[in-house]
Amino acid sequence: MNSKQYEEDSKEYVKVLLTSNEYVISGKLYLPLPSSVKNPTIENLLFYALNSGKKFIALHECIITDKNEPEYQPEHVKYFNINLDIVHTCRIIPDDDK
């Protein structure tokens, strides 16, 4: 199941903050259907989405900031695929929209 199907099948998402060597990225990560995880808490669904063997995840309504040049305005992107190999940290952040 790809992330586009997650979005279509489930409107459940978490807002995450990802960091890499070069970027800080925040955005909405649509979660897999709860039936695919034994204990479907938000944290377990996020763990499954990040560790299900997929190499990329899709974030929606992203804000991308360049760590090396913070004086530039952050880039606002509607949809962004990110390679999990470059992600150093991922955490859930509060979502003002919910």
C-alpha positions in Angstrom: 0.0 0.0 0.0 1.5 3.3 -1.0 1.1 6.7 0.8 -1.5 7.9 -1.8 -3.7 4.9 -0.8 -3.2 5.8 2.9 -4.6 9.3 2.1 -7.6 7.9 0.2 -8.4 5.2 2.7 -7.7 6.9 5.9 -8.0 10.6 6.9 -6.0 9.9 10.0 -2.7 11.7 10.0 0.0 13.1 12.3 2.0 16.2 11.8 5.7 15.2 11.9 9.0 17.1 12.1 11.8 15.4 10.2 15.5 16.4 10.2 18.3 15.4 7.9 21.8 16.8 7.4 20.5 19.6 5.2 16.8 20.1 6.0 14.2 20.5 8.6 10.8 19.4 7.2 7.4 19.5 8.8 4.3 18.1 7.2 1.3 15.8 7.5 2.0 12.0 7.3 -1.2 10.0 6.5 -1.2 6.8 8.5 -2.0 3.3 7.4 -5.4 1.8 8.1 -5.7 0.7 11.8 -6.5 -2.8 10.7 -2.9 -3.3 9.4 -1.5 -2.9 12.9 -2.2 -5.1 16.0 -2.3 -2.2 18.5 -3.4 0.8 16.4 -2.3 3.7 18.6 -1.0 6.8 16.8 2.5 6.0 17.8 2.3 2.4 16.5 0.8 3.5 13.2 3.6 6.0 12.8 6.2 3.3 13.6 4.6 1.0 11.1 4.5 3.7 8.4 8.2 4.5 8.9 9.4 0.9 9.4 7.3 -1.1 7.0 10.2 -1.7 4.6 9.4 1.2 2.3 12.2 3.5 1.2 10.1 6.6 0.7 7.2 8.3 2.6 5.0 11.1 1.3 4.4 14.2 3.4 1.5 16.6 2.6 1.4 20.4 3.2 5.1 20.6 4.0 7.4 23.4 5.1 11.0 22.8 4.2 13.8 24.8 5.8 17.4 24.6 4.7 19.6 24.3 7.8 22.7 25.7 6.0 20.9 28.9 4.8 18.2 29.7 7.4 18.1 33.3 6.3 16.0 32.2 3.3 12.2 31.8 3.6 11.0 28.3 4.1 9.6 26.5 1.1 5.9 25.6 1.2 5.2 22.4 -0.7 1.8 20.6 -1.2 3.3 17.1 -1.6 6.8 15.9 -0.9 8.4 12.4 -1.1 11.3 11.9 1.2 13.9 9.0 1.2 14.0 7.5 4.7 17.7 6.8 4.4 18.4 10.6 4.8 16.1 11.1 7.8 18.0 11.5 11.1 15.1 12.1 13.4 11.3 12.1 13.3 8.9 13.3 15.9 5.2 14.1 16.2 4.5 17.8 16.6 1.2 19.5 17.6 -1.2 20.2 14.7 -3.0 23.5 14.9 -5.5 22.3 12.2 -7.0 19.6 14.3 
